[in-house]
Amino acid sequence: MHLSRRRLLAASSAAAGASALAGCGFTRSSDDSSTSGTLTFTTWGTESELAGFRSAISSFEKASSGVTVKLNAVPYEQMFTNIDAQIQAGNPPDVFRVPYYSFGAYAGAGQLLDLSTHLDSGFSDRFTPQAWAAVQNSGSPFGVPHHTDTSVILYNKDALATAGIDSVPTSLDDAWSWDEFADVARRLRRAMPDDTYPFAYNWQGNGVTRWLSWLFEADGRFLAEDLVTPAIDSDAGRAAVEFTQGFFRDRFVPPNSSVKATTYAADLWYGETVAMTFGGAFLVPDTDATVDFDWGATYAPRNVRAGGDFGGNALVATKGADPELVSAFFAHVTEAEQMRQFCAGASLLPTRADLVEGGIEFDVRPELSPVFVGQASTVQAQDSGQVASPSMASIITVLQDQLEAAFVGDQSVEATIRGLSTGIGEATAG
């Protein structure tokens, strides 16, 4: 359980201003018992996540007489290889779960059901703007934002106390600035043995999209508003590259924690190799069950503005699925109580605006819930909309190659920016 949960760390992110659906569609109560048929639903998940899905499915089936949802749970490592093969063979599931950073590739390839005319008028009002932006393609919704996650700082209280750091930010407004965070890292570096480090960052594997948080905090973009033109060649882009490159130069992070590392940041923290790690809410139950040191959570640093990664997953339907059945299911699983139960049990964050405003409590370490919910509120629609680009899979490779060269290959900031800009341009043109 613990290992598979940590492995999900790497898997852990459109028209940003979209606020309404392209058409009213039909009006239907989410518990309309006249809807009937069978839906196939493929997902991966932790034990808590799968329990949440099973509960939501049971509730939906009870509310919709004659409806059956067949859940197919697969390991994450097999998930998208299977989905891609099934789409190619013409027998995909009706519904599947997809990370936001992968959503655009499926929507852009015309493989998903356009929900514009199949959801109730005003359906988009359930969600935060950043969540709704993450399921748009060419101005239309091709999925529903089921939940999100974002990274905060998890810290070992004794390690910080040893370095004389006896307080951490307790609100978003008090979050460390970049300079203050660097000062904390320097104090830890001076107090720690050579073989331990101040922190680790969770940008391994596909989690490289989390590096973009630094870019957003500098008030930068990697794509222009057209979601095609590279925008990273900017003062903000240079600031983000230079600041994060310094993590390795100043020995704030272990050398084996770069973006292409095979060791995840959370594992380094569990083993007390680092005093702090950046991590998502889904780590909370695992951490509570694994570590034997006293730990807490605080907000990510801020620069020009606060920012964060838009993690989590959407639910999408393949093009040939029954739109009425799909829309009824999507409406049900995103109702307030269904989403609250799922997120509380799995330690994930809601995408509904009312739940974000009112807050939720995790079943494990509920006192940490406000930190994660607050951090998630710093994500802007323009940020999540970029990550939903149809070109994101190719952009991820560009980020991995160029940041690895900057962090461990001593590539200059200017060369890194040129490489990022050129690579992003080729990705969106291809």
C-alpha positions in Angstrom: 0.0 0.0 0.0 2.7 2.5 1.0 4.9 1.8 -1.9 2.2 1.9 -4.6 0.8 5.1 -3.1 4.2 6.8 -3.3 4.7 5.6 -6.8 1.6 7.6 -7.7 3.6 10.8 -6.9 5.1 10.8 -10.4 1.7 10.5 -12.0 0.6 12.9 -10.1 -1.6 19.0 -13.2 -7.9 25.6 -22.5 -10.0 28.5 -22.5 -9.1 29.8 -19.0 -12.0 32.2 -19.0 -14.7 29.8 -19.8 -17.6 30.2 -17.4 -20.5 28.7 -19.2 -21.3 25.8 -21.4 -21.6 26.1 -25.2 -25.3 25.1 -25.1 -28.1 24.5 -22.6 -28.5 20.9 -23.5 -31.3 19.0 -21.9 -32.4 19.6 -18.4 -32.2 16.5 -16.2 -32.1 15.8 -12.5 -29.0 13.9 -11.5 -31.2 11.2 -9.9 -33.5 10.8 -12.9 -34.7 7.2 -12.6 -35.7 7.1 -16.3 -32.0 6.9 -17.2 -31.0 3.3 -17.9 -28.1 1.3 -19.3 -24.6 0.2 -18.5 -21.4 2.3 -18.1 -17.9 0.9 -18.1 -15.5 2.9 -16.0 -11.7 2.3 -15.9 -9.5 3.9 -13.3 -6.4 3.3 -11.1 -6.4 4.3 -7.4 -5.3 3.8 -3.9 -7.5 1.7 -1.6 -9.2 4.9 -0.3 -9.8 6.2 -3.8 -11.3 3.0 -5.0 -13.5 2.8 -1.9 -14.7 6.3 -2.7 -15.5 5.4 -6.3 -17.4 2.3 -5.3 -19.4 4.3 -2.8 -20.3 6.9 -5.5 -21.2 4.2 -8.0 -23.5 2.4 -5.5 -25.2 5.7 -4.7 -25.6 6.5 -8.4 -27.1 3.0 -9.1 -29.6 3.4 -6.3 -30.6 6.8 -7.5 -31.0 5.6 -11.1 -33.0 2.5 -11.4 -31.9 0.3 -14.3 -28.3 1.7 -14.4 -25.2 -0.4 -13.9 -21.6 0.9 -13.7 -18.9 -1.6 -14.1 -15.7 -0.5 -12.4 -12.4 -1.8 -13.8 -9.5 -0.9 -11.5 -6.0 -1.3 -13.0 -2.5 -0.5 -11.8 -1.4 3.0 -12.8 1.5 1.7 -14.7 -0.9 -0.1 -17.1 -3.6 2.4 -17.2 -2.9 4.5 -20.3 -1.2 1.7 -22.2 -4.5 -0.2 -21.9 -6.7 2.9 -22.7 -4.7 3.8 -25.8 -4.8 0.2 -27.0 -8.5 0.0 -26.4 -9.2 3.3 -28.2 -7.2 2.0 -31.2 -9.1 -1.3 -31.2 -12.4 0.5 -31.0 -13.5 -0.9 -27.7 -12.6 1.7 -25.0 -14.4 2.1 -21.7 -17.2 4.6 -21.6 -15.5 6.6 -18.8 -12.0 6.8 -17.5 -9.9 8.9 -15.1 -7.1 11.0 -16.5 -4.6 13.5 -15.0 -5.1 17.1 -16.1 -1.7 17.2 -17.8 -2.8 14.2 -20.0 -6.3 15.4 -20.6 -5.4 17.7 -23.5 -3.8 15.0 -25.6 -7.0 12.9 -25.6 -9.3 15.9 -26.1 -7.1 17.4 -28.8 -7.0 14.0 -30.7 -10.8 13.9 -30.9 -11.1 10.8 -28.7 -13.4 12.2 -26.0 -17.1 13.1 -25.8 -17.8 16.8 -26.2 -20.1 17.5 -23.2 -21.2 21.0 -24.3 -24.8 20.1 -25.1 -25.2 17.2 -22.7 -24.8 18.9 -19.3 -27.4 20.9 -17.5 -27.3 24.7 -18.1 -25.1 26.2 -15.3 -23.3 23.0 -14.6 -20.0 24.7 -14.8 -20.9 27.0 -11.9 -20.3 24.1 -9.5 -16.6 24.3 -10.0 -13.8 26.8 -9.4 -12.6 28.7 -12.5 -9.2 26.9 -12.4 -10.9 23.5 -12.3 -13.3 24.2 -15.1 -10.4 25.7 -17.2 -8.6 22.4 -16.9 -11.2 20.4 -18.8 -11.6 22.7 -21.7 -10.5 22.1 -25.3 -11.2 24.8 -27.9 -13.7 26.4 -25.6 -15.7 23.2 -24.9 -15.7 20.9 -21.9 -14.6 17.3 -22.6 -14.7 16.1 -19.0 -15.5 17.1 -15.5 -12.9 18.1 -12.8 -13.4 15.4 -10.2 -10.7 16.4 -7.7 -7.4 18.2 -7.5 -4.3 18.2 -5.4 -1.4 20.6 -4.9 2.0 20.7 -3.2 2.8 22.3 0.1 5.8 22.0 2.4 5.8 19.0 4.7 8.4 19.4 7.4 10.2 17.5 10.2 9.6 19.6 13.3 12.7 18.4 15.1 15.0 19.0 12.1 13.8 22.6 11.9 14.0 23.1 15.6 17.7 21.9 15.5 18.4 24.7 13.0 16.7 27.3 15.2 13.6 27.5 13.1 10.8 27.5 15.6 8.0 28.9 13.5 6.5 28.4 10.1 3.9 30.3 8.2 0.3 29.6 9.4 -1.6 31.5 6.6 -1.2 32.2 2.9 -0.5 35.8 3.6 2.4 34.9 5.8 3.9 32.3 3.4 7.7 32.6 3.0 8.9 34.7 0.2 11.5 33.1 -2.1 14.2 35.0 -0.3 12.9 33.9 3.1 12.6 30.3 1.9 16.2 30.4 0.7 17.3 31.7 4.1 15.5 28.8 5.9 17.3 26.4 3.5 20.7 28.0 4.3 20.1 27.8 8.1 19.2 24.1 7.7 22.2 23.5 5.5 24.6 24.9 8.1 23.0 22.8 10.9 22.8 19.5 9.0 25.4 16.8 8.3 26.8 16.7 4.8 24.8 13.6 3.9 21.5 15.2 4.7 19.8 18.2 3.0 17.3 21.0 3.7 14.6 19.8 1.3 13.5 17.8 -1.8 11.2 18.9 -4.5 8.6 16.6 -6.1 9.3 17.1 -9.8 10.4 13.6 -10.6 8.9 11.9 -13.7 5.8 13.5 -15.1 5.8 15.5 -11.9 8.1 17.9 -13.7 4.9 19.9 -14.3 5.2 20.9 -10.6 8.2 23.0 -11.5 5.8 25.3 -13.3 4.7 26.5 -9.8 7.9 28.5 -9.6 7.2 30.0 -13.0 3.6 30.9 -11.9 4.8 32.4 -8.6 7.1 34.6 -10.7 3.9 35.6 -12.5 5.1 33.9 -15.7 3.6 31.6 -18.4 5.0 28.9 -20.6 2.3 29.3 -23.2 0.7 32.5 -24.4 -3.1 32.9 -24.3 -3.5 31.1 -27.6 -2.0 28.0 -25.9 0.3 27.7 -28.9 3.0 30.4 -28.7 5.8 29.8 -26.3 5.9 32.5 -23.5 8.7 31.3 -21.2 11.3 33.6 -22.7 10.6 36.3 -20.1 12.0 37.8 -16.9 9.7 35.4 -15.0 11.0 32.4 -16.8 14.6 33.4 -16.1 13.9 34.0 -12.4 12.3 30.6 -12.0 15.1 28.8 -13.7 17.8 30.7 -11.8 16.2 30.3 -8.4 15.6 26.5 -8.8 19.0 25.9 -10.3 20.4 27.3 -7.1 18.9 24.5 -5.1 21.5 22.2 -6.6 24.4 24.7 -6.7 23.9 25.5 -3.0 23.3 21.9 -1.9 19.8 22.6 -0.7 18.6 19.4 -2.3 20.2 15.9 -2.7 22.0 15.5 -6.1 19.8 12.4 -6.7 16.5 14.5 -6.5 16.6 16.0 -10.0 13.7 15.8 -12.4 15.0 12.5 -14.0 15.8 10.9 -10.7 14.3 7.5 -9.9 14.0 8.3 -6.1 10.9 10.3 -5.2 11.1 13.3 -2.9 8.7 11.7 -0.4 10.9 8.7 0.0 13.9 11.0 0.8 11.8 12.7 3.5 10.4 9.4 4.9 14.1 8.3 5.3 15.0 11.6 7.0 17.5 12.4 4.3 15.8 15.8 4.0 14.2 18.0 6.6 11.3 19.2 4.3 9.7 17.9 1.1 7.1 19.4 -1.2 4.2 17.0 -1.5 0.5 16.7 -2.2 -2.4 16.0 0.2 -2.6 12.4 -1.0 0.7 11.8 1.0 -1.0 12.6 4.3 -2.4 9.1 5.2 0.8 7.4 4.0 3.0 9.8 6.0 0.9 9.4 9.1 1.2 5.6 8.9 4.9 5.6 8.0 7.1 8.1 9.8 7.9 8.1 13.5 8.9 11.8 13.7 6.7 14.8 14.5 5.7 16.6 11.3 3.6 19.4 10.0 2.6 21.2 6.8 3.0 24.8 5.7 2.3 26.8 2.6 4.6 26.9 -0.5 6.7 30.0 -1.0 5.5 33.0 -2.9 7.2 35.6 -5.1 5.3 38.1 -7.2 2.3 36.1 -6.3 1.3 32.8 -4.7 0.9 29.8 -7.0 0.8 26.1 -7.1 0.5 23.0 -9.2 -3.0 21.9 -10.3 -2.7 18.2 -9.7 -5.4 15.6 -9.5 -7.6 14.1 -12.1 -10.6 14.6 -14.4 -13.3 12.1 -15.4 -13.8 11.9 -19.2 -16.0 9.9 -21.6 -14.9 8.4 -24.8 -16.5 9.6 -28.0 -18.9 6.7 -28.5 -20.3 6.6 -25.0 -24.0 7.2 -24.3 -24.1 11.0 -23.6 -27.2 10.9 -21.4 -25.9 8.2 -19.2 -22.4 9.8 -19.0 -23.8 13.2 -18.1 -26.1 11.7 -15.4 -23.1 9.9 -13.9 -20.8 12.9 -14.0 -23.5 15.1 -12.4 -23.9 12.6 -9.6 -20.3 12.0 -8.7 -19.6 15.8 -8.6 -22.5 16.5 -6.2 -21.3 18.2 -3.0 -21.7 15.2 -0.7 -20.2 12.7 -3.1 -17.2 14.9 -3.7 -16.8 15.7 0.0 -16.8 12.0 1.0 -14.4 11.1 -1.8 -11.9 13.8 -1.0 -12.1 13.4 2.8 -11.5 9.7 2.6 -8.7 9.8 0.0 -7.0 13.0 1.3 -7.6 14.9 -2.0 -9.0 18.4 -2.7 -12.4 19.3 -4.0 -13.0 21.1 -7.3 -16.4 22.4 -6.3 -16.4 26.1 -5.4 -18.8 25.6 -2.5 -16.6 23.0 -0.9 -13.5 25.1 -1.4 -15.1 28.0 0.2 -16.6 26.0 3.1 -13.6 23.7 3.5 -13.4 20.0 4.0 -11.7 17.9 6.7 -9.5 14.9 5.8 -10.3 11.7 7.7 -6.5 11.6 8.5 -4.9 14.7 10.1 -7.9 16.9 9.5 -6.0 19.9 11.0 -3.8 20.0 7.9 -6.8 20.3 5.5 -6.9 24.1 5.5 -3.2 24.3 4.4 -3.9 22.2 1.3 -7.2 23.8 0.5 -5.7 27.2 0.9 -2.7 26.4 -1.3 -5.0 25.1 -4.0 -6.8 28.4 -4.1 -3.7 30.1 -5.3 -3.9 28.3 -8.7 -5.2 30.6 -11.4 -7.4 29.5 -14.3 -4.7 30.7 -16.7 -2.3 28.3 -15.0 -4.4 25.2 -15.1 -5.6 26.1 -18.6 -2.0 25.9 -19.9 -1.4 22.5 -18.3 -4.5 21.2 -20.2 -2.8 22.0 -23.5 -3.1 19.2 -26.1 0.7 19.5 -26.5 1.4 18.9 -22.8 2.8 15.4 -23.2 5.5 16.7 -25.5 6.1 19.8 -23.4 6.7 17.5 -20.4 9.6 15.9 -22.3 11.0 19.4 -23.1 10.8 20.4 -19.4 12.5 17.2 -18.3 15.4 17.5 -20.7 16.1 21.2 -20.3 15.7 21.4 -16.5 17.9 18.3 -16.0 20.6 20.0 -18.1 20.2 23.1 -15.9 20.2 21.4 -12.6 22.8 18.7 -13.0 24.5 19.6 -16.3 25.5 23.1 -15.4 23.6 24.5 -18.4 23.3 28.3 -18.2 20.0 30.1 -17.5 20.0 31.7 -21.0 20.7 28.4 -22.7 17.9 26.7 -20.7 15.4 29.4 -21.6 16.3 29.1 -25.3 16.0 25.4 -25.1 12.6 25.6 -23.3 11.2 28.2 -25.7 12.4 26.3 -28.8 11.2 22.9 -27.5 7.8 24.2 -26.5 7.4 25.9 -29.8 8.2 22.6 -31.6 5.8 20.7 -29.3 2.8 23.0 -30.0 3.6 23.1 -33.8 3.8 19.3 -34.0 
